[in-house]
Amino acid sequence: MSSNPGGAPVALRPTDSSALLIDGKLLPGSGGVYEVLNPATEEVLGHAADATPADMDAAIAAARRAFDETTWSRDPAFRARCLRQLHQALLGHLEELREITIAEVGAPRFLTSGPQLETPIAYFEYFAELAESYAWRQDLGVAAPMGMKTQRYVLKEAVGVVGAITPWNFPHQINFAKIAPALAAGNTLVLKPAPDTPWCAALVGKIIAEETDIPAGVINIVTSSNHTLGAQLSTDSRVDLVSFTGSTTTGKAVMVAAAETLKKVFLELGGKSAFIVLDDADLAGSCGIAAFTVCTHAGQGCAITTRLLVPRARYEEAVKATADTLASLAAGDPNDPGTICGPLISARQRARVEEYLRLAEEEGGTIVVGGGRPKNQERGFFLEPTLISGLDNDSRVAQEEIFGPVLVILPHDGDEDAIRIANDSPYGLSGSVCGTDPARIQRVIEGVRTGTLSVNGGIWYSEDAPFGGYKQSGIGREMGIAGFEEYLETKLVAEPAS
């Protein structure tokens, strides 16, 4: 059992959430089962179905049949009804999903009221409405190419079979950001979730199979301990599009593999986003926002700002203000509603972050606050919120994605220098700017090369807002109409005009 503040205890149901969903059936994995760990306690929560390449092959075959042999892709009204069914069914399991998310992901409880659970559940209603209202036929009018009077129109059609490969940090948000638009657009789908968080996906599969009219094979969910199993989706010719969220290194491998069959690719990849504080900003307030942000979910978010750029003349003041806030945001039990910084997902991930802290000191940096494992946490993959000062932007710690509660503070010499430093990165996913002069802020907005940008704490995250990055942060956009259209093909039709 897991505690549920304000209500009765909610049972974690590993037996109910450990099946594959293939061709409408809940099936065991051909590879048996594997352990699911609680990252906050290191305890075994239970087991998940362990799929093999044969299971993945069956899932791809089922998705192909469902696309080719049913009317799913041609019936937007039915798709919208099924998505609304799923939306309501997920709401009916909200507390069970919440407890599994906290236990399996180590997600702080407060985040499950937002991007870790409740917000992405709403995606299904949004995309159901889009399936009904979207202009599937777009008239171009009459023209006379080569002297022939012709009526032309564009049809928007589903791509086909989608292979979705997702990470562990925000599993519901990322899973639903792929499932909802892909199905609304008329595709069928095979989802390969991260090995670390199989239950979040598998319980959704059980809900789909038992409580919706989504036809067999339209969505298939394949959990596995094998990190490389998703590669089948990139190489299999029956898959028409691969939608991948994860590291830039893996994203490049996905793109190379997909090139063999020239399938479409959507990639949402890494980030090393900059938080720019201009010299007319509230320094302490801005540094506090940056510190809070990097602690959220232990810094395990691709769009989190992990480079804090402050005016050089106030560098030491900014270091102290940031350190004070970080010191107050101790890593803690994700079940506690007041926890901001929970555990890292695994021992492997914590070791990776700790190696970057060692590297920071080797490069000449100073760990101002944090840098160790919390003294009051004997178990769990916790790491103290950490501030690193004394480095240049060309250091590895300032250039590479760490994916932990680690903030690097860097000095800048004015607005143009801040823009230069922000852009001096292989990534271009997100960023922030704080200041008071609208003209100077506008210059930063125009100058920083990122897919999203927050101004004075503004929040860009919502289901209708396109999310994605420049440069090595990815290809394409997720969410909103732009994200919906990633899952569509364009067909031009010409007929003789009367």
C-alpha positions as CSV (number, residue, x, y, z in Angstrom):
1,M,0.0,0.0,0.0
2,S,1.0,3.6,-0.5
3,S,-0.2,6.6,1.5
4,N,-2.6,9.0,-0.2
5,P,-2.8,12.3,1.8
6,G,-6.4,13.3,2.2
7,G,-7.8,9.9,1.2
8,A,-7.8,6.2,1.7
9,P,-4.6,4.2,1.0
10,V,-4.2,3.3,-2.6
11,A,-2.9,-0.2,-3.5
12,L,-0.1,-0.5,-5.9
13,R,-1.1,-3.3,-8.2
14,P,2.0,-4.8,-9.8
15,T,0.1,-7.9,-10.9
16,D,-2.4,-5.7,-12.7
17,S,0.2,-3.5,-14.3
18,S,2.8,-6.0,-15.6
19,A,1.3,-7.1,-18.9
20,L,2.2,-6.2,-22.5
21,L,-0.7,-4.9,-24.7
22,I,-0.4,-6.5,-28.1
23,D,-3.2,-6.7,-30.6
24,G,-5.8,-5.8,-28.0
25,K,-4.7,-8.5,-25.5
26,L,-2.9,-8.3,-22.2
27,L,0.0,-10.7,-22.5
28,P,3.0,-11.9,-20.5
29,G,6.4,-11.0,-21.8
30,S,8.3,-13.8,-23.6
31,G,11.3,-12.9,-21.5
32,G,9.5,-13.4,-18.2
33,V,9.5,-10.5,-15.8
34,Y,12.0,-8.0,-14.4
35,E,12.1,-6.0,-11.1
36,V,10.7,-2.5,-10.7
37,L,12.6,-0.4,-8.1
38,N,11.4,2.5,-6.0
39,P,14.2,5.1,-6.5
40,A,13.4,6.7,-3.1
41,T,13.9,3.5,-1.1
42,E,15.8,1.1,-3.5
43,E,13.1,-1.5,-2.6
44,V,11.6,-3.8,-5.2
45,L,8.0,-2.7,-5.9
46,G,7.2,-5.7,-8.0
47,H,7.7,-6.9,-11.5
48,A,7.0,-5.9,-15.1
49,A,6.5,-7.9,-18.2
50,D,9.8,-8.4,-20.0
51,A,9.4,-8.3,-23.8
52,T,11.7,-9.9,-26.4
53,P,12.3,-9.0,-30.0
54,A,9.5,-11.6,-30.9
55,D,7.0,-9.6,-28.8
56,M,8.0,-6.4,-30.5
57,D,7.6,-8.0,-33.9
58,A,4.1,-9.1,-32.9
59,A,3.3,-5.6,-31.8
60,I,4.5,-4.0,-35.0
61,A,2.5,-6.6,-37.0
62,A,-0.6,-5.8,-35.0
63,A,-0.3,-2.1,-35.6
64,R,0.3,-2.6,-39.3
65,R,-2.8,-4.8,-39.6
66,A,-4.9,-2.3,-37.7
67,F,-3.8,0.5,-39.9
68,D,-4.1,-1.3,-43.2
69,E,-7.3,-3.4,-42.6
70,T,-9.6,-1.2,-40.4
71,T,-11.3,2.1,-40.9
72,W,-9.5,3.7,-37.9
73,S,-7.5,6.1,-40.1
74,R,-10.6,7.3,-41.9
75,D,-13.0,7.8,-39.0
76,P,-12.1,10.9,-37.0
77,A,-15.4,11.0,-35.2
78,F,-14.8,7.4,-33.8
79,R,-11.2,8.3,-32.9
80,A,-12.4,11.3,-31.0
81,R,-14.9,9.2,-29.1
82,C,-12.3,6.6,-28.2
83,L,-9.9,9.3,-27.0
84,R,-12.6,10.8,-24.8
85,Q,-13.3,7.4,-23.4
86,L,-9.6,7.0,-22.5
87,H,-9.6,10.5,-20.9
88,Q,-12.5,9.6,-18.6
89,A,-11.0,6.1,-17.8
90,L,-7.7,7.6,-16.8
91,L,-9.5,10.1,-14.6
92,G,-11.2,7.2,-13.0
93,H,-7.8,5.7,-12.1
94,L,-6.3,9.0,-11.1
95,E,-5.2,8.2,-7.6
96,E,-3.8,4.8,-8.5
97,L,-1.8,6.3,-11.3
98,R,-0.6,9.0,-8.9
99,E,0.7,6.5,-6.4
100,I,2.4,4.4,-9.0
101,T,4.0,7.5,-10.5
102,I,5.4,8.6,-7.2
103,A,6.6,5.2,-6.3
104,E,8.1,4.1,-9.7
105,V,9.4,7.5,-11.0
106,G,10.3,9.1,-7.7
107,A,8.2,12.1,-8.8
108,P,7.5,14.6,-6.1
109,R,3.8,14.4,-5.2
110,F,3.2,18.1,-6.0
111,L,4.2,17.4,-9.7
112,T,1.5,14.8,-10.1
113,S,-1.0,17.6,-10.0
114,G,0.7,19.1,-13.0
115,P,3.1,17.7,-15.7
116,Q,3.7,14.3,-14.1
117,L,0.1,13.2,-14.4
118,E,-3.0,15.4,-14.3
119,T,-2.0,17.9,-17.0
120,P,-1.1,15.3,-19.6
121,I,-4.3,13.3,-19.0
122,A,-6.1,16.4,-20.5
123,Y,-4.2,15.9,-23.7
124,F,-6.7,13.3,-24.8
125,E,-9.6,15.7,-24.7
126,Y,-7.6,18.4,-26.5
127,F,-6.6,16.1,-29.3
128,A,-10.1,14.6,-29.5
129,E,-11.4,18.0,-30.2
130,L,-8.7,18.6,-32.8
131,A,-9.6,15.3,-34.6
132,E,-13.1,16.7,-35.0
133,S,-12.3,20.3,-35.9
134,Y,-9.1,19.9,-38.0
135,A,-9.4,20.7,-41.8
136,W,-8.7,17.3,-43.2
137,R,-9.4,18.7,-46.7
138,Q,-8.0,22.1,-47.7
139,D,-9.2,23.5,-51.0
140,L,-6.6,25.3,-53.1
141,G,-9.2,26.6,-55.7
142,V,-9.2,26.4,-59.4
143,A,-6.1,27.0,-61.6
144,A,-5.2,26.3,-65.2
145,P,-1.8,24.6,-65.3
146,M,-0.7,23.8,-68.8
147,G,-4.0,25.3,-70.0
148,M,-6.3,22.8,-68.2
149,K,-8.8,24.1,-65.8
150,T,-8.3,22.1,-62.6
151,Q,-9.8,22.0,-59.1
152,R,-7.1,21.3,-56.5
153,Y,-7.3,20.3,-52.9
154,V,-5.0,18.9,-50.2
155,L,-5.9,15.9,-48.1
156,K,-4.2,15.4,-44.7
157,E,-3.8,11.7,-43.9
158,A,-2.3,9.6,-41.2
159,V,1.4,8.7,-41.7
160,G,0.7,5.0,-40.8
161,V,2.4,3.0,-38.0
162,V,4.1,5.1,-35.4
163,G,6.9,3.7,-33.2
164,A,7.2,5.7,-30.0
165,I,10.2,5.4,-27.8
166,T,10.1,7.3,-24.5
167,P,12.3,8.0,-21.4
168,W,11.7,7.7,-17.7
169,N,11.7,11.2,-16.4
170,F,8.2,12.4,-17.1
171,P,6.6,9.1,-18.4
172,H,2.9,10.1,-18.6
173,Q,3.6,13.5,-20.1
174,I,5.9,12.1,-22.8
175,N,3.8,8.9,-23.4
176,F,0.6,10.9,-23.8
177,A,2.2,13.6,-25.9
178,K,2.9,10.9,-28.4
179,I,-0.2,8.6,-28.0
180,A,-2.8,11.3,-28.1
181,P,-1.9,13.2,-31.3
182,A,-0.8,10.1,-33.1
183,L,-4.1,8.3,-32.5
184,A,-6.1,11.5,-33.1
185,A,-4.4,11.8,-36.5
186,G,-5.5,8.3,-37.4
187,N,-2.2,6.4,-36.9
188,T,-1.7,3.2,-35.1
189,L,1.1,3.0,-32.6
190,V,3.7,0.8,-30.8
191,L,5.0,2.3,-27.5
192,K,8.3,1.2,-26.1
193,P,8.6,3.0,-22.6
194,A,11.8,3.2,-20.7
195,P,12.8,0.1,-18.7
196,D,13.0,2.1,-15.5
197,T,9.3,3.1,-15.6
198,P,7.3,0.3,-17.1
199,W,4.3,0.4,-14.8
200,C,3.2,3.9,-15.8
201,A,2.8,2.7,-19.4
202,A,1.5,-0.8,-18.6
203,L,-1.3,0.3,-16.4
204,V,-2.5,2.6,-19.2
205,G,-2.4,-0.4,-21.5
206,K,-4.7,-2.3,-19.1
207,I,-7.1,0.6,-19.0
208,I,-7.2,0.9,-22.8
209,A,-7.8,-2.9,-23.2
210,E,-10.5,-3.1,-20.5
211,E,-12.3,0.3,-20.6
212,T,-12.2,1.8,-24.1
213,D,-13.4,0.8,-27.6
214,I,-10.0,1.5,-29.2
215,P,-9.7,-1.4,-31.7
216,A,-7.2,-4.2,-31.3
217,G,-3.8,-3.3,-32.6
218,V,-4.4,0.4,-32.8
219,I,-2.1,0.9,-29.7
220,N,0.4,-1.6,-28.5
221,I,2.6,-1.2,-25.4
222,V,5.8,-3.2,-25.0
223,T,7.7,-3.0,-21.8
224,S,11.2,-4.6,-21.5
225,S,14.4,-4.5,-19.5
226,N,16.2,-4.4,-22.8
227,H,17.2,-0.7,-23.5
228,T,17.9,-1.5,-27.1
229,L,14.6,-3.2,-28.0
230,G,13.2,0.1,-29.3
231,A,15.7,0.0,-32.1
232,Q,13.4,-2.5,-33.9
233,L,11.0,0.4,-34.4
234,S,13.7,2.4,-36.2
235,T,14.7,-0.4,-38.6
236,D,11.5,-2.2,-39.3
237,S,10.0,-1.3,-42.7
238,R,6.5,-1.7,-41.4
239,V,6.9,1.4,-39.2
240,D,6.4,4.7,-41.0
241,L,7.4,7.2,-38.3
242,V,9.6,7.0,-35.2
243,S,8.9,9.5,-32.5
244,F,11.7,9.5,-30.0
245,T,12.4,11.5,-26.8
246,G,15.7,11.0,-25.0
247,S,19.4,11.8,-25.2
248,T,20.9,13.4,-28.3
249,T,23.4,10.5,-28.6
250,T,20.6,8.0,-28.8
251,G,18.5,10.3,-31.1
252,K,21.3,10.4,-33.6
253,A,21.4,6.6,-33.6
254,V,17.6,6.5,-34.1
255,M,18.0,8.8,-37.1
256,V,20.8,6.8,-38.7
257,A,18.8,3.6,-38.3
258,A,15.6,5.1,-39.7
259,A,17.5,6.4,-42.7
260,E,17.7,2.8,-44.1
261,T,13.9,2.9,-44.8
262,L,13.6,6.7,-45.1
263,K,10.9,6.8,-42.4
264,K,9.8,10.0,-40.9
265,V,11.6,10.9,-37.6
266,F,10.5,13.2,-34.7
267,L,13.3,13.8,-32.2
268,E,13.0,15.6,-28.8
269,L,16.4,15.5,-27.4
270,G,18.8,17.1,-24.8
271,G,19.3,20.5,-23.5
272,K,21.7,22.8,-21.6
273,S,19.4,25.7,-21.3
274,A,20.5,29.1,-20.1
275,F,18.8,31.3,-17.5
276,I,19.8,34.9,-18.3
277,V,19.6,37.6,-15.6
278,L,20.0,41.1,-17.0
279,D,21.5,43.8,-14.9
280,D,18.2,45.6,-14.4
281,A,16.5,42.4,-13.0
282,D,15.6,41.6,-9.4
283,L,18.8,39.6,-8.9
284,A,17.8,37.7,-5.8
285,G,14.4,36.8,-7.1
286,S,15.7,35.7,-10.5
287,C,18.4,33.5,-8.9
288,G,15.8,32.0,-6.6
289,I,13.6,31.0,-9.6
290,A,16.7,29.4,-11.3
291,A,17.5,27.5,-8.1
292,F,14.0,26.3,-7.7
293,T,13.8,25.2,-11.3
294,V,16.9,23.1,-11.3
295,C,15.7,21.3,-8.1
296,T,12.4,20.3,-9.6
297,H,12.2,16.5,-10.0
298,A,15.9,16.5,-9.1
299,G,16.8,18.3,-12.3
300,Q,15.6,15.4,-14.5
301,G,14.1,17.4,-17.3
302,C,15.5,18.2,-20.7
303,A,14.1,21.8,-20.8
304,I,15.3,22.7,-17.3
305,T,17.7,25.7,-17.2
306,T,21.0,24.4,-15.9
307,R,23.3,27.4,-16.8
308,L,22.6,30.6,-14.8
309,L,24.1,33.7,-16.5
310,V,24.4,36.7,-14.2
311,P,26.1,40.2,-14.5
312,R,29.8,39.9,-13.8
313,A,29.7,42.9,-11.5
314,R,27.2,41.1,-9.2
315,Y,28.5,37.6,-9.6
316,E,29.4,37.0,-6.0
317,E,26.1,38.4,-4.8
318,A,24.3,36.1,-7.3
319,V,26.3,33.1,-6.1
320,K,25.3,33.7,-2.5
321,A,21.6,34.3,-3.3
322,T,21.5,31.1,-5.5
323,A,23.3,29.0,-2.9
324,D,21.0,30.2,-0.1
325,T,17.9,29.0,-2.1
326,L,19.5,25.7,-3.1
327,A,20.4,25.0,0.5
328,S,16.8,25.4,1.5
329,L,15.6,22.9,-1.1
330,A,16.9,19.7,0.4
331,A,16.3,16.4,-1.4
332,G,13.5,14.5,0.3
333,D,10.8,11.9,0.2
334,P,8.7,12.3,-2.9
335,N,5.6,11.3,-1.0
336,D,5.9,14.5,1.1
337,P,3.7,17.2,-0.5
338,G,6.4,19.8,0.3
339,T,9.2,18.0,-1.5
340,I,10.6,19.7,-4.7
341,C,13.7,17.6,-5.2
342,G,13.1,13.9,-5.0
343,P,15.6,11.1,-5.9
344,L,17.4,10.4,-9.2
345,I,15.9,7.5,-11.1
346,S,18.7,5.0,-10.5
347,A,22.1,4.2,-9.0
348,R,23.5,4.5,-12.5
349,Q,22.1,8.0,-13.0
350,R,23.3,9.2,-9.6
351,A,26.8,7.8,-10.4
352,R,26.8,9.7,-13.7
353,V,25.9,13.0,-12.0
354,E,28.5,12.4,-9.3
355,E,31.1,11.9,-12.0
356,Y,30.2,15.4,-13.4
357,L,30.7,16.8,-10.0
358,R,34.2,15.3,-9.8
359,L,34.9,16.6,-13.3
360,A,33.7,20.1,-12.2
361,E,36.4,20.3,-9.5
362,E,39.0,18.9,-11.9
363,E,38.1,21.7,-14.4
364,G,38.7,24.3,-11.7
365,G,35.2,24.8,-10.5
366,T,34.0,25.2,-6.9
367,I,31.1,23.3,-5.4
368,V,29.5,26.1,-3.5
369,V,26.7,24.1,-1.9
370,G,25.6,20.5,-2.2
371,G,27.6,18.0,-4.1
372,G,27.0,15.0,-1.9
373,R,24.5,12.5,-0.8
374,P,22.1,13.7,1.9
375,K,23.2,12.7,5.4
376,N,19.5,12.0,6.4
377,Q,18.8,9.7,3.5
378,E,20.3,6.3,4.1
379,R,18.5,4.7,1.2
380,G,17.4,6.0,-2.2
381,F,19.2,7.6,-5.1
382,F,19.3,11.1,-3.6
383,L,21.7,13.9,-4.3
384,E,21.9,17.3,-2.8
385,P,21.0,20.3,-4.9
386,T,24.3,21.6,-6.1
387,L,25.7,25.0,-7.3
388,I,29.0,25.1,-9.2
389,S,30.9,28.4,-9.6
390,G,34.3,29.4,-11.1
391,L,33.9,27.7,-14.5
392,D,33.9,29.1,-18.1
393,N,31.2,28.2,-20.5
394,D,33.6,26.1,-22.5
395,S,34.0,23.6,-19.6
396,R,32.4,20.2,-20.1
397,V,30.2,20.7,-17.1
398,A,28.8,23.9,-18.7
399,Q,28.4,22.3,-22.1
400,E,27.1,18.7,-21.4
401,E,23.7,17.7,-20.2
402,I,24.0,16.4,-16.6
403,F,20.3,15.6,-15.8
404,G,20.6,16.1,-12.1
405,P,20.0,19.0,-9.6
406,V,23.2,20.8,-10.6
407,L,23.3,24.4,-11.6
408,V,26.4,26.1,-13.1
409,I,26.6,29.9,-12.5
410,L,28.5,31.9,-15.2
411,P,29.2,35.6,-15.4
412,H,28.3,37.7,-18.5
413,D,29.4,41.2,-19.6
414,G,26.1,42.6,-20.8
415,D,23.1,41.6,-22.9
416,E,25.0,40.7,-26.1
417,D,27.5,38.7,-24.2
418,A,24.7,36.8,-22.4
419,I,23.1,36.0,-25.7
420,R,26.4,34.8,-27.0
421,I,27.0,32.5,-24.0
422,A,23.5,31.2,-24.2
423,N,24.0,30.3,-27.9
424,D,27.4,28.8,-27.2
425,S,26.0,25.3,-26.9
426,P,25.3,22.4,-29.1
427,Y,21.7,22.5,-27.8
428,G,18.8,24.9,-28.3
429,L,15.9,23.5,-26.4
430,S,14.8,26.2,-23.9
431,G,15.8,29.2,-21.8
432,S,14.8,32.0,-19.6
433,V,15.4,35.7,-19.3
434,C,14.7,38.1,-16.4
435,G,14.7,41.9,-16.7
436,T,12.6,45.0,-16.7
437,D,13.3,46.8,-20.0
438,P,10.9,45.5,-22.7
439,A,13.3,46.5,-25.5
440,R,16.3,44.7,-24.0
441,I,14.1,41.6,-23.3
442,Q,12.9,41.6,-26.9
443,R,16.5,41.6,-28.1
444,V,17.2,38.5,-26.0
445,I,14.1,36.8,-27.3
446,E,15.2,37.5,-30.9
447,G,18.8,36.6,-30.2
448,V,18.6,33.3,-28.3
449,R,18.3,30.3,-30.5
450,T,16.0,28.0,-28.6
451,G,12.6,26.4,-29.2
452,T,11.0,27.8,-26.0
453,L,11.9,30.8,-23.9
454,S,10.4,32.0,-20.6
455,V,10.3,35.7,-19.8
456,N,10.2,36.8,-16.1
457,G,8.9,33.4,-15.0
458,G,6.3,32.9,-17.7
459,I,5.3,29.3,-18.3
460,W,5.1,28.1,-21.9
461,Y,4.0,24.5,-21.1
462,S,0.5,23.5,-22.2
463,E,-1.2,21.1,-24.6
464,D,-1.7,23.7,-27.3
465,A,1.9,25.0,-27.2
466,P,4.4,23.5,-29.7
467,F,7.5,22.2,-27.9
468,G,10.8,21.3,-29.4
469,G,14.3,22.6,-30.0
470,Y,16.9,24.0,-32.3
471,K,20.3,22.5,-33.2
472,Q,21.0,19.2,-31.5
473,S,17.9,19.5,-29.3
474,G,15.8,17.8,-31.9
475,I,13.7,17.8,-35.0
476,G,10.1,18.7,-35.1
477,R,7.6,19.9,-32.5
478,E,5.4,18.1,-30.0
479,M,2.0,19.3,-28.8
480,G,-0.4,21.8,-30.3
481,I,-1.4,21.8,-34.0
482,A,2.3,21.6,-35.0
483,G,2.7,18.5,-32.9
484,F,-0.5,17.0,-34.4
485,E,0.7,17.6,-37.9
486,E,4.0,15.7,-37.3
487,Y,1.8,12.6,-37.5
488,L,0.2,13.5,-40.9
489,E,1.1,13.2,-44.5
490,T,0.0,15.6,-47.3
491,K,-1.7,14.4,-50.4
492,L,-2.4,16.8,-53.3
493,V,-5.4,15.9,-55.5
494,A,-6.3,17.6,-58.8
495,E,-9.5,17.0,-60.7
496,P,-10.9,18.6,-63.9
497,A,-12.9,21.7,-63.0
498,S,-16.3,22.1,-64.7
